[in-house]
């Protein structure tokens, strides 16, 4: 592992989390970018009352994930869809993702008879993903969906992986990629409890899974933390959702740019 890179990534993240002015900027930007979804609420910051050690914002009440997981399956399914659409919209359309997956940072609110809104709190940790990486992620997903014969090492190198380390794993890279992006390539509603990345990596690569992980860029750990938070929420809601079709509905207009890579 490139420990210096991890040290710098964690230090940058921690520095931003402790800077309330940075958090205010994150929250204002996030509120603006997520507005088009219509069912995601980000509290408005009252800037004139904020200080270096105080953030003042509108109170936005909702019920917690603890209450949500006790509700009827149809309600949990609706809430899960809002959660997934929120993450995919922000990741692939804007490259800006809330990356503190503590369940206490999310709440729900009923909107009408069958609808729900997601309320998002605490913007100390927000991940910004470069346009090239965002499109490379989409490119990999589209290639796997269409079973294109792309070089898996080149795909991962586009995400910042160390290409020299990947050479030692070349024979198992296609299988590892299929595991990593499994929800996006499945035509049916996906149960995140079936993902089991770590166990499936063990079966494919054995101890060499650590070589694969060490080939990853340090910044990727925050994206993985974000995805872990997403799957935790969906798992607690027991929401089985068609990731592939939801992604297409949200981002189909971005596919030509991704395919051009």
C-alpha positions in Angstrom: 0.0 0.0 0.0 1.1 3.6 -0.7 0.8 4.7 2.9 1.8 8.3 2.1 -1.1 8.6 -0.3 -3.5 7.2 2.3 -2.1 9.6 4.9 -2.6 12.6 2.6 -6.1 11.5 1.6 -7.2 11.0 5.2 -5.5 14.2 6.3 -7.3 16.2 3.6 -10.6 14.6 4.5 -10.2 15.2 8.2 -9.1 18.9 7.6 -12.3 19.5 5.6 -14.5 17.8 8.2 -13.1 20.2 10.9 -13.6 23.3 8.8 -17.2 24.6 9.1 -16.7 27.2 6.3 -15.9 24.3 4.0 -18.9 22.4 5.2 -21.2 25.3 4.5 -19.9 25.5 1.0 -20.4 21.8 0.5 -24.0 22.0 1.9 -24.9 25.0 -0.3 -23.5 23.3 -3.4 -25.1 20.0 -2.6 -28.5 21.6 -2.1 -28.3 23.3 -5.5 -27.2 20.2 -7.4 -29.8 17.8 -5.8 -32.7 20.2 -6.3 -33.7 18.7 -9.7 -34.6 15.3 -8.1 -37.4 16.9 -6.2 -37.5 14.3 -3.4 -34.2 15.0 -1.6 -34.1 17.7 1.1 -30.9 19.5 2.1 -31.4 22.0 5.0 -30.8 25.6 3.9 -27.9 27.3 5.6 -28.6 30.7 7.2 -25.2 32.2 6.2 -25.5 35.5 8.0 -25.8 33.7 11.4 -22.9 31.3 10.8 -19.5 31.7 12.4 -16.2 29.8 12.2 -17.4 27.4 14.9 -21.2 27.5 14.3 -23.4 26.4 11.4 -27.0 27.7 11.5 -29.5 26.0 9.2 -33.2 25.4 8.8 -34.6 22.6 10.8 -35.8 19.7 8.6 -37.5 17.0 10.6 -38.0 13.4 9.5 -38.1 9.9 10.8 -35.0 7.7 11.1 -33.9 4.5 9.4 -34.7 2.7 12.6 -38.4 3.7 12.1 -38.3 3.2 8.4 -37.2 -0.4 8.5 -40.4 -1.2 10.6 -42.7 0.0 7.9 -44.6 -1.9 5.2 -42.5 -3.4 2.4 -44.1 -1.1 -0.3 -43.0 1.9 1.8 -39.5 0.6 2.3 -39.2 -0.1 -1.4 -40.2 3.5 -2.1 -37.7 4.9 0.3 -35.0 2.7 -1.0 -35.6 4.0 -4.5 -35.3 7.6 -3.4 -32.0 6.7 -1.6 -30.5 4.9 -4.7 -31.7 7.6 -7.2 -30.0 10.3 -4.9 -26.7 8.5 -4.9 -26.6 7.6 -8.6 -27.7 11.1 -9.6 -25.0 12.8 -7.5 -22.3 10.4 -8.4 -22.7 10.1 -12.2 -24.3 13.4 -13.1 -22.4 15.7 -10.8 -19.4 13.8 -9.4 -20.3 15.1 -5.9 -21.3 12.6 -3.3 -22.1 12.8 0.4 -19.4 10.5 1.9 -20.3 10.2 5.6 -22.6 7.1 5.6 -23.5 7.3 9.3 -27.3 6.3 9.3 -27.9 9.3 11.6 -27.1 11.6 8.7 -30.2 10.5 6.8 -34.0 10.7 7.6 -37.2 10.3 5.7 -40.4 12.2 5.3 -43.7 11.1 3.8 -44.8 13.2 0.9 -48.4 12.4 0.0 -50.0 9.0 0.1 -47.3 6.9 -1.4 -44.2 9.2 -1.7 -41.2 9.8 0.5 -38.4 12.4 0.6 -34.9 11.7 1.8 -33.4 14.3 4.2 -29.6 14.5 4.1 -27.6 16.1 7.0 -23.9 16.8 7.8 -21.8 17.8 4.9 -18.4 17.8 6.5 -17.3 14.9 4.2 -18.2 15.3 0.6 -16.4 13.4 -2.2 -15.7 15.2 -5.4 -14.9 12.9 -8.3 -13.1 14.1 -11.5 -15.0 14.1 -14.7 -12.6 11.6 -16.2 -13.1 9.1 -13.4 -16.9 9.5 -13.4 -17.0 8.8 -17.2 -14.6 5.9 -16.8 -16.9 4.3 -14.2 -19.8 4.6 -16.7 -17.6 3.2 -19.5 -16.8 0.1 -17.4 -20.5 -0.4 -16.5 -21.6 -0.1 -20.2 -18.9 -2.5 -21.3 -19.9 -5.1 -18.8 -23.6 -4.7 -19.6 -22.9 -5.2 -23.3 -20.1 -7.8 -22.8 -17.6 -5.8 -24.7 -14.1 -7.1 -25.0 -12.3 -4.2 -23.3 -9.0 -4.6 -21.6 -9.9 -4.8 -17.8 -6.5 -3.5 -16.8 -6.9 -0.4 -19.0 -10.4 0.2 -17.5 -9.1 0.1 -14.0 -6.0 2.2 -14.9 -8.5 4.9 -16.0 -9.8 4.9 -12.4 -6.3 5.4 -11.1 -5.2 1.8 -10.4 -1.5 0.9 -10.6 -1.2 -0.8 -14.0 2.0 -2.7 -13.0 0.3 -4.4 -10.1 -2.7 -5.2 -12.2 -0.5 -7.3 -14.6 -0.1 -9.9 -11.8 -3.9 -10.2 -11.7 -4.7 -10.1 -15.3 -6.3 -13.6 -15.5 -8.9 -12.8 -12.7 -9.6 -9.1 -13.5 -12.7 -9.8 -15.6 -14.2 -11.8 -12.8 -13.3 -9.1 -10.2 -14.9 -6.4 -12.3 -18.1 -8.4 -12.7 -18.3 -8.6 -8.9 -17.5 -4.9 -8.3 -20.2 -3.8 -10.7 -22.7 -6.6 -10.2 -25.8 -4.5 -9.3 -25.3 -2.4 -12.5 -25.2 -5.4 -14.8 -28.2 -7.4 -13.4 -31.5 -7.1 -15.3 -33.6 -7.9 -12.3 -34.2 -6.1 -9.0 -31.0 -6.5 -7.0 -30.7 -7.6 -3.3 -27.6 -5.9 -1.9 -27.3 -8.8 0.6 -26.2 -11.0 -2.4 -23.3 -8.7 -3.3 -20.8 -10.1 -0.8 -17.8 -8.5 -2.4 -15.2 -9.6 0.1 -16.2 -13.2 0.1 -16.5 -13.4 -3.6 -13.1 -11.7 -4.0 -11.7 -14.5 -1.7 -13.1 -17.1 -4.0 -11.7 -15.5 -7.1 -8.3 -14.1 -6.1 -7.5 -15.6 -2.6 -4.8 -13.6 -0.8 -4.1 -11.7 -4.0 -7.2 -9.7 -3.3 -4.9 -7.5 -1.1 -2.6 -6.9 -4.1 -5.7 -5.7 -6.0 -6.7 -3.4 -3.2 -3.2 -2.1 -2.9 -3.3 -1.2 -6.6 -6.3 1.1 -6.0 -5.7 4.8 -5.6 -6.0 5.9 -2.0 -8.9 8.3 -2.7 -11.0 5.3 -3.8 -11.5 4.3 -0.2 -13.9 7.2 0.3 -16.0 6.1 -2.7 -16.1 2.6 -1.3 -17.1 4.0 2.1 -19.9 5.8 0.4 -21.1 2.7 -1.5 -21.0 0.7 1.7 -23.2 3.3 3.3 -25.6 3.1 0.4 -25.8 -0.7 0.6 -26.3 -0.6 4.4 -29.3 1.7 4.0 -30.8 -0.4 1.2 -30.1 -3.6 3.2 -31.9 -2.3 6.3 -34.8 -1.2 4.1 -34.8 -4.6 2.4 -35.3 -2.7 -0.9 -34.6 -4.8 -4.0 -34.1 -2.3 -6.9 -33.2 -2.4 -10.6 -30.0 -0.5 -10.4 -29.3 -0.9 -14.1 -32.6 0.6 -15.2 -32.6 3.4 -12.6 -29.1 4.4 -13.8 -30.3 4.5 -17.4 -33.3 6.6 -16.5 -31.1 9.1 -14.7 -28.0 9.2 -16.9 -28.7 7.9 -20.4 -27.7 11.2 -22.0 -24.2 10.8 -20.5 -23.7 7.4 -22.2 -22.4 8.7 -25.5 -19.6 10.7 -23.8 -18.7 7.6 -21.8 -18.7 5.3 -24.8 -16.3 7.7 -26.6 -13.6 6.8 -24.2 
